[in-house]
């Protein structure tokens, strides 16, 4: 473990297990941030995190406005089409995509033929000042992401920073997204701005988290406690067994939310306008 400045060490406010639901024969789903969409104030700036196991045809072409989606692929090959570039691409295991829907985009995510994709998709709220920003995509390939290496610890940095290693991912809302892989017995102290909300989702293994060393196992989520009164805080991750987790943390917006379907705005009037613009063919 590298030497770090003294930070307020966060506790763990809550731990819960993800519940898997059968949507149809080719699609299973879990909402990781319980109880699902709607707990806006607590999880700010995050709207929800969906875990999906799905086959081709589970999701049709659909629009978005007012959000960013962050898709992380754990298994399978995910094909992607978007209207902003009329382009097609694919994500493989370990890759992520950061989509800024902004003023409006139409896209489709579909497993390659014969594939079952296991993915996580996080929705990040956009501030009122950027709800109508120009849409864009960032494909974050696992092999090109910066990595922080320490004894028994590897941190792949999809967004934000870890131990002085910085990602070049462009953010509107400041967000840290890390994939942390650890050997049994290893310890990581991850620094975070004290103002950030955040959580950890365990993909594999068992961990002790936070200043109280709270146990957390596979497919459990842990919401971070408050960050103290200083500028910086830290969260402690200890691997009981070989461990892989995702850490998400971000700056809360403290803005009103009006959400329906694929659109997230600040007022009901803006929501009605989003639907009208989509019907009028104004999304690119």
C-alpha positions in Angstrom: 0.0 0.0 0.0 1.5 3.3 -1.1 2.0 6.3 1.3 -0.9 8.7 1.1 -1.9 12.0 2.8 -4.1 11.5 5.9 -7.7 11.5 4.8 -10.9 11.0 6.6 -11.7 7.3 6.4 -15.2 6.6 5.3 -17.5 4.0 6.9 -20.1 1.9 5.2 -23.6 3.1 5.6 -25.4 0.1 4.2 -24.8 -3.3 2.5 -27.4 -5.3 0.6 -27.6 -8.2 -1.9 -28.7 -7.7 -5.5 -32.0 -9.6 -6.3 -32.2 -11.2 -9.8 -35.5 -11.0 -11.7 -36.6 -12.9 -14.8 -37.8 -10.5 -17.4 -38.4 -13.1 -20.1 -36.6 -16.3 -21.3 -33.7 -14.4 -22.7 -33.3 -11.6 -20.2 -32.6 -11.5 -16.4 -32.1 -8.2 -14.5 -31.1 -6.8 -11.1 -31.4 -3.2 -10.0 -28.3 -2.8 -7.9 -29.1 0.5 -6.2 -32.2 -0.6 -4.2 -35.1 -0.4 -4.5 -34.5 0.6 -8.1 -35.2 3.9 -9.9 -36.7 6.7 -7.8 -34.4 7.1 -4.8 -32.9 10.2 -6.5 -31.9 12.2 -3.5 -29.9 9.4 -1.8 -28.0 8.3 -4.8 -27.4 11.7 -6.5 -25.8 12.0 -9.1 -26.6 8.4 -9.9 -30.0 7.4 -11.0 -29.7 3.7 -11.0 -27.4 0.8 -11.8 -28.9 -2.1 -13.8 -27.3 -5.5 -14.1 -28.5 -7.5 -17.1 -28.0 -11.0 -18.6 -29.6 -10.8 -22.0 -29.7 -12.2 -25.5 -30.1 -10.7 -28.9 -33.5 -8.8 -29.3 -34.0 -8.0 -25.6 -33.7 -4.3 -26.2 -35.0 -2.4 -29.2 -33.9 0.9 -30.6 -34.7 3.6 -28.0 -34.1 7.3 -27.2 -32.4 9.1 -24.3 -32.2 12.8 -23.2 -30.7 14.4 -20.1 -28.4 11.7 -18.9 -25.2 9.8 -19.4 -25.1 6.0 -19.5 -22.0 4.1 -18.5 -22.1 0.5 -19.8 -19.6 -2.1 -18.5 -19.4 -5.5 -20.1 -18.5 -8.5 -17.9 -19.2 -11.3 -20.4 -20.1 -11.6 -24.1 -19.9 -9.3 -27.1 -22.2 -6.3 -27.1 -22.9 -4.6 -30.5 -23.9 -0.9 -30.4 -25.6 1.5 -32.9 -26.2 5.2 -32.4 -27.9 7.9 -34.4 -25.4 10.6 -33.5 -22.8 9.1 -35.8 -24.8 6.5 -37.6 -22.0 4.3 -36.5 -21.7 0.7 -35.2 -19.2 -0.6 -32.7 -18.8 -3.4 -30.2 -17.8 -3.8 -26.6 -16.1 -6.9 -25.2 -15.6 -8.2 -21.7 -13.8 -5.6 -19.6 -14.7 -2.7 -21.9 -17.0 0.2 -21.0 -18.8 2.9 -22.9 -19.6 6.4 -21.7 -22.6 7.8 -23.6 -23.6 11.4 -23.1 -27.2 11.6 -24.4 -27.5 15.3 -23.8 -30.3 16.9 -26.0 -31.2 13.6 -27.5 -29.9 10.4 -29.0 -31.4 7.2 -30.4 -29.4 4.0 -29.9 -29.5 0.3 -29.6 -27.4 -2.2 -27.6 -27.7 -5.8 -28.7 -25.6 -8.9 -28.1 -23.8 -10.3 -31.1 -25.6 -13.3 -32.7 -25.3 -16.3 -30.4 -24.0 -14.3 -27.4 -25.4 -13.8 -23.9 -24.1 -10.5 -22.6 -23.7 -9.9 -18.8 -23.4 -6.1 -18.3 -23.8 -3.3 -15.8 -25.3 0.0 -16.9 -25.2 3.1 -14.7 -27.3 6.2 -15.4 -25.7 9.4 -14.3 -27.8 12.5 -14.1 -26.8 15.6 -16.1 -27.0 19.1 -14.5 -29.6 21.5 -15.8 -26.9 23.5 -17.6 -25.9 20.4 -19.7 -29.3 18.7 -20.2 -29.2 19.8 -23.9 -25.5 19.4 -24.6 -24.4 17.8 -27.8 -24.4 13.9 -27.6 -21.2 12.0 -27.8 -19.7 8.6 -27.0 -16.4 7.4 -25.4 -15.5 3.8 -25.9 -13.3 2.9 -23.0 -11.3 -0.2 -23.9 -9.9 -2.3 -21.1 -6.5 -2.6 -22.6 -6.1 1.2 -23.1 -7.3 2.3 -19.6 -4.6 3.6 -17.2 -3.8 1.2 -14.4 -2.5 1.7 -10.9 -0.4 -1.2 -9.7 0.6 -2.0 -6.1 1.5 -5.2 -4.3 -1.5 -7.5 -4.8 -3.6 -4.7 -6.2 -4.5 -3.6 -9.7 -6.9 -0.6 -10.3 -8.2 0.0 -13.8 -9.3 3.6 -14.0 -12.2 4.2 -16.3 -12.9 7.7 -14.9 -11.3 9.9 -12.3 -8.1 8.9 -10.6 -6.4 6.5 -8.2 -3.1 6.9 -6.4 -2.1 9.8 -8.7 -2.9 7.9 -11.9 -5.5 9.9 -13.9 -8.0 8.8 -16.6 -8.5 11.0 -19.6 -12.2 10.2 -19.8 -14.2 13.4 -20.3 -16.8 14.1 -17.6 -19.6 16.6 -17.2 -20.4 15.5 -13.7 -17.2 14.5 -11.9 -17.3 10.7 -11.5 -14.7 8.1 -10.4 -15.2 4.6 -11.9 -12.7 2.0 -10.9 -12.3 -1.8 -11.5 -10.3 -3.1 -8.6 -8.7 -6.6 -8.7 -6.9 -7.8 -5.5 -5.1 -10.8 -4.1 -6.3 -12.3 -0.8 -4.9 -10.2 2.1 -4.2 -7.1 0.0 -5.4 -3.7 1.1 -6.2 -0.6 -0.9 -6.9 2.9 0.3 -8.8 4.8 -2.4 -9.0 8.6 -2.2 -12.2 10.4 -3.0 -13.3 14.0 -2.7 -15.2 14.3 0.6 -18.3 15.7 -1.2 -18.8 12.6 -3.4 -21.5 10.0 -3.0 -20.4 6.5 -3.9 -20.8 2.8 -3.6 -18.9 -0.5 -4.2 -20.3 -3.5 -6.1 -18.5 -6.9 -5.5 -18.2 -8.8 -8.7 -16.1 -11.7 -7.3 -14.8 -12.7 -3.9 -15.2 -11.3 -0.4 -14.1 -8.1 1.1 -13.9 -6.0 4.3 -14.8 -2.4 3.6 -14.5 0.9 5.3 -13.2 2.0 8.7 -15.4 -0.6 10.5 -14.2 -3.5 8.1 -17.8 -4.4 7.1 -18.0 -7.8 5.3 -19.3 -7.7 1.8 -19.5 -10.6 -0.6 -20.2 -11.5 -4.3 -23.1 -9.5 -5.8 -23.5 -7.3 -2.8 -23.4 -3.5 -2.9 -22.0 -1.2 -0.2 -23.0 2.4 0.1 -20.2 4.7 1.4 -20.7 6.7 4.5 -20.2 10.5 4.5 -16.8 11.9 3.7 -16.0 14.2 6.6 -15.5 18.0 6.7 -12.2 18.2 4.9 -11.5 18.3 1.2 -10.5 14.6 0.8 -11.6 11.3 2.2 -10.6 7.6 1.6 -12.3 4.2 1.5 -10.5 1.1 2.7 -10.9 -2.1 0.7 -9.4 -5.3 2.1 -9.6 -8.6 0.1 -10.5 -11.6 2.3 -10.3 -13.8 -0.8 -9.2 -13.0 -4.4 -11.4 -10.0 -5.1 -12.8 -7.9 -8.0 -15.0 -4.9 -7.3 -16.3 -1.9 -9.1 -16.2 1.5 -7.3 -18.4 4.3 -8.5 -18.4 7.8 -6.8 -19.5 11.2 -8.0 -20.4 14.8 -7.2 -24.1 15.2 -6.2 -26.0 17.8 -8.2 -28.7 18.7 -5.6 -31.2 19.6 -8.4 -34.9 18.7 -8.9 -35.6 15.6 -11.0 -38.5 14.8 -13.4 -38.0 11.4 -14.9 -40.1 9.2 -17.2 -39.0 6.3 -19.3 -35.7 7.1 -21.1 -35.8 10.8 -20.3 -34.5 12.6 -17.1 -35.1 16.4 -16.9 -35.6 18.9 -14.2 -39.3 19.8 -14.7 -42.5 18.1 -16.0 -42.7 20.7 -18.8 -39.2 19.7 -20.0 -40.2 16.0 -19.9 -43.3 16.8 -22.1 -41.1 18.7 -24.5 -38.6 15.8 -24.7 -41.4 13.4 -25.7 -42.7 15.9 -28.2 -39.3 16.5 -29.7 -38.8 12.7 -30.1 -42.2 12.4 -31.8 -41.3 15.3 -34.1 -38.1 13.5 -35.2 -35.8 16.1 -33.6 -33.4 13.6 -32.0 -30.3 13.0 -34.1 
